[in-house]
Amino acid sequence: MPHIPASAALSRFRVIDLTQVRAGPTACRQLADWGADVIQVQMPEHMRGDDTLGGQDGSDYQYTHRNKRSATINLKEPQGIAALRRLIGTADVVVENFRPDVKHRLGIDYETLSREQPGLVYASISGFGQTGPLAQRPGFDQIAQGMGGLMSVTGTPGQGPMRVGLPIADLCAGIFCAQGIMVALLERESSGRGQWLHTSLLEAMVYMMDFQTARWLTEGDIPRQAGNYHPTSIPTGVYKTSDGHINIAVFGSKIWERFCHAMAAPEWISDPRYMDKAARSVNRDSLNAEIERRLAHNTSSHWIAVLNEIGVACGRINDMSQVFEEAQIQHLGMVHTVESPHFGTQRLVGQPVQLTRTPSTIARATPRRGEHSEEVLTELGYRADELASMKAQGVI
């Protein structure tokens, strides 16, 4: 079956996905979800290492590799490298996350490929960058969370560093890589030339520290752990009600005044301990205790309704089952269904950006390893007898 584009937006582009695990596959999924013909190139089944997310049948893998085709090519064989080079010759983009030296050893680095394809956009994702003292180190999401500063500001003060509950460095590196690829493709329309772009888990993590990096670089302030409370906007955080917990975010002086009235505490407006942002920062513990004392008199639903009515941001803290029970989530249509020939109907979260004219869909379920090998290579002009021979020799 030929390419089935998930959107018209990027359907004219072909992407060769040489990545594994999460960051690289995430980048390629972004492109596939917007219609690019993403061909995932993997080692044949008999040679594969532990390069999948919980196994090919796992939910993680199924979510990450939808809308792609899969071909197996043995890159340890000269005939396999030749087949890959032939495939790359039909592509606009190559994405890889080998260790920095591997692509040069295989002869599929940007310098080599771009001599024959000056319009090629070549994207690399690594743990720590393509050069430098740590370039050859293996990268892992939690290592980047720690080195990039995230774990130093996550968690409750005094209880040690804490990772966040998802692979944020991997995911952000993948999304930034996809963004870089689209920027390079857009620039190619004027210059006619491709280019090499690269990012890393560490760079993505440092960038995502955002205002925390600014606090240090411009003010010399080392951010610390603040638990469930916002480090600079007070009161903002998790608060206990009579039947659970809710998030409340109070931003700006007008909202603060409305919040004080809702808490039946108008005296806080003029109280020197709480009357401005600086004072509330110093006295955050006593203020938070006062807030929770008042919230304890009613339910989470009550306070969510009351506070949102007056413009104070407030919301539930959902587990995953409750997330998809939210009427707004259902209204936004974030859950898509796709028919898998291997697992039947699957429900997966789609893209969080809505393009009204060229929307993203999930047009194809995640393939088995090598499911489209013969299809893809036939498109390149390989004959049936050549494919049979390559298969017998373990090349595909």
N, C-alpha and C positions, 0 to 999 in steps of 0.2 A: 504494500500500500504506500503510495507516495506521501510526501509531506502534507499534513493536514494543519494549516495555520490556525493558531488559537486566536489570532487577531489579524486584521489587515495592516496594522500599523508598521510592523517590521517584517512582513512576509517576504519581501524581496531579498532578505539577507540570509546567508548560510553561515552557521557558527559551528566550529569543530570544538567539542568539549573534551579536553584531555585531563580533566580534573577528577578528584575523588574526595571522599569524606564530606565536608559541608560548605566551606567558604566558596570554593570554585563552583561546585554544583549549584549553589544558591545564585551566583552571578548568571550562570547559564539558564537557570530556571526563569529568572527575570526576563531574559531575552526571549525564551521559548513562550512564556505567557503572553508576550506581546507579538507573537506570530513568527518569530525567526525560525528557520529550519535548523534546529539544534541537533547535531549528530554526536551522541555520546560514544567516544571510542574507549573501549575497555580491553584489558587483557582477556584472552580466552578463559573459559571457566576452569580448565584444568591447571591454569597458571596463576589464578588470581590470589592475592593476599587478602588480608582483612581490611578491605578498602570500602566496605559498605556501611551504611548507617543502620545498625541493628539487623543486618541481613536483608536480602532483596525483597523478602516477603513482609518486612516490618513496616509499620505505619510511617515511620520517619523517612525511609527510603522512598516509599510510594508518594509521599507528599513532595519530596525534593526533586524528583526526576520526571514529573508529569510533563506532557507536551513535547517530549524528546523522542528521537529514535536512537536505537542502540546498535552499534556494530562492534564486533570483537576483532582486534588486530594484534598479533604478537609483535611487539616492538623490539623484541630481542632477536628477530630474524630480519636479514636484509630485505627479503621479499615483503615482510610486514612494513618496514620503514618505507619501502617504495610505494606500497599501497596507500600508506598514510600521506606521503608527499603528493600522490595523485589526488587524494581526497582534498587535501588542503588547497590544491590548485584550483578547486571549484568554489572555495570559500571566501567570505569577506572577513571573517574573524576567527582567530584561534585563541582559546583560553586554556592556560595550563597552570598547575600548581606543583610541578616537580620541585625538588631542591634546586637551587640556582644553577648548579653545575650540570644537572642531568640533561637538560635540553641541548646544551652544547655537545655533550657526548653523543647524543642521538642524531645530531645534525639537523635539529628542528628548532633552533633558536631564531630570534627575529632577524638578526643580521644575515643569516644564511637564506632564510625563506624570502626576505624582502628583496633580495637581488633578482629573483624571478617574479615576485609579486609586489611591486612597489606600492600597490594600493592596500596591502594587507594590514588590518588592525590586529595587533598581537597583544594579548593581555596576560599578565603574570600576577599570581597571588602567592605570597609566601608568609612565613611566620614573622620574619623580622626585616625583610627588605632584600633586594637583589645583591647588595654589596654591604660592606661594613664588617665589624668584628663579630657580629652574631649571625651573619647571613646564612651560614651553613647549619645553624641549629635547627632541630625540628620544632615546628610551631604547634601550639595547642591552645584552644580558646582560653582555658582557665589560666594558663601561664601569661597570656596577653592581658587578661583582666587584672592580674596581680601587678605586672610590670608597668601597665598603663595607668595605674592609680585607682582603678575602679573599686577594688576590694578594700582600699584604705578608707573609703568614704561610705561603704555599704555595711549595714549591720548596726547593732546596738553599741553605744560607747562602752568600752571596757571589756567587751567580750571577744575581741580579736577580729581580724579581717574576715570578710564574708563575700563569697561569690554571689552573683545574681543568678536567678533561677532559669536562665536560658543562655545559649552560647552567643552572647551579644557581639563579641569580637569577630567570630566567624561570620555571623549574619551581616554585620555592618560592612566588613571587608568585601563580602560578596555583592552587596547592594551598591557600594561605592565603585566596585569594579565594573558592574553593569552600567552605572552612570557614566564612568569614564569611557567605556566602549561606545556608548551612544554619542557622547561629545566628540569622540574621534571620528565616528562615522559622519556626523554632521559637518565637521571641519573638512573631511575628505571631499565633500561635495564642492567645495570651493578650490581646494588645493590639488585634488586628484591623487593625493598621497596618503598612505596609511602611516601608522606610527606604533611604537612600542609604549605601552602604559603598564605601570605596575603599582600595586599596593600591597599592604601586609596587615596581618592581624594587629600588630603593635601600632601601626600608624592609624588604623581605624579606631582602635581603642582610645588612643590619646586624643584624636579629634572628637570623639564622642563624649569626652569629659567636659567639653564645652565651657560653661561658665565657671566650672571648677578650675580649669586651666587659666582662665582670665584672672581669677582671684589670686592665683600665685604669681603669674607673669606680670600683672600690672599693679597689684597691691602688696605682694609679698606675703599673702595670707595662705597658710597651708590648711586646706580644708580637712575637717575631721569627720568622724562618723556622727550621724545625727539620728540614727534609727529610722523610725517611721515619720519623723518630722522633717519638714523642709529646712535646709540649713540657714536660709536667709529670709524667707518670707514667713512671718509668724503672726497668727497661728495658721499653720498648714500641716496636716498630717492625719494620722489614724486616731480616732476617738471612740471610746466605748459608750454605747447606749444601753438601754434597759434590756435589749435582747440580742446584742451583737456589737459589731464595729462598723464604722463608716469613715470615708475620707471627707475631709472638709478643707477647702482652700480659700483663704481670705486674702485678697489682693487689693491694695489701695485704701485710702483713708475713708472714702464714702462707703465702700463695702464693709470696712471695719465698723463703722457706725451702725450700719444696718444689722450687722451680726450682733453687736452689743445689745441692741433693742430686742432681737429675736431671743437672745439668751436671758432676757429680763434683767439685764445688767447695764443700764444706760450710764451708770456711774463710772464704768471702765473708760468711757470716752475721755473723761477729764482726770482720771486716776494717773498720777505721775509715773506709776509703775508700768502703765500700759498705753499711755496716751500717744506715743509715736513708735515708729519701727525700732529705733535704737533701744528704747526702754523695754519694749516687748521682747527683744532679743536677750537682754540681761535677765529678765524675769520670766522667761519662757516656762520654766517648770511650775511656778505658782499659777500662771495663767492657764496652762494646760490642765492643771488639777481643778481649777475653778470651772473650766468649760466642761470637763467630764462630770463634775458634781451636778451640773444642771442637765446635761444630756441624759443622765441616768434616770430621769423622771419620765422618759418617754421612749418609744420604739425607734428603730432605725428608719422605718417607713415614714413615721411622723416627721422626723427631723429632715429627711431628704426632701419631703414635700415642702415643708416650711422654709427651709433655707434656699432651695432653688427658686421658690416663688419670689423671694426678695433679691435674687441675683447673686446669692452666695453659692459658689460651686460646691457641690456635695454629691456623693454617690456611694453605691454599694461596693463591697469588696467580694467579688464573685469567685467561686471555684470554676473550673472549666465547664462543668455541666450547666451552671447558672449563667455563664457568659452567653451560651447559645439559646437560653430561654429569654434573654433580654429582647423586648419588643423592637428596640432600635436596631439591634444587630440583625434581627430577622428582616426588618424593613430595608436595611442596607444591602441585603442579598449577598452577604459575604461567603456563605457556604454554597459551593457548586457541587453538582453531581456529575460523575463520569462513569461510563461502563468499561470495566476492565475485563478482558477475555479470561483473566486468571482468577479474579476475585469477585466478579459481579459488580453491583452498584457500589461506588465509593463516594463518600462525602469529604470534600477537601476545601480549605479556605482559599479563596481566590485573591487576586491583587487588590490592594487597598486604595487604588487610584481608579476613578471612574472616567473613562474617555467616552463621551456621548456618541461620537460617530464611529470610532474604531475600538469598541470595548474589548477587554481581555476575557477569554473563556478558558475552560479546561476541555480541550478538544480531543485529547488522547491520554489515556491512562499510562502510568509508568510501564515501560517495556521490560521484559526479561533481558538479562545479559545476552547480547548478540542477536536479539530477536530480528533485527533488520539488516544483518550483515550482508546476506546475499542480495537483498533489495538495493542497498546503498552501493555495493560494489558493481552490481549490474548497471546502475545509473552511470557509473564511471566507464563502462564499456567492457568490463570483464565478461568473458564467455562462461557458459555453464561448466565446460570441462576444466577451465582454469580455476573456477571456484571449488570444484570437487577436489582438484589436486591440492589447492591451498588448505582446504579443510582436512584432507588426509595427512598433510604434513604439519598440522597444528599451527598454521599461519593465521587462520581465522577460526 
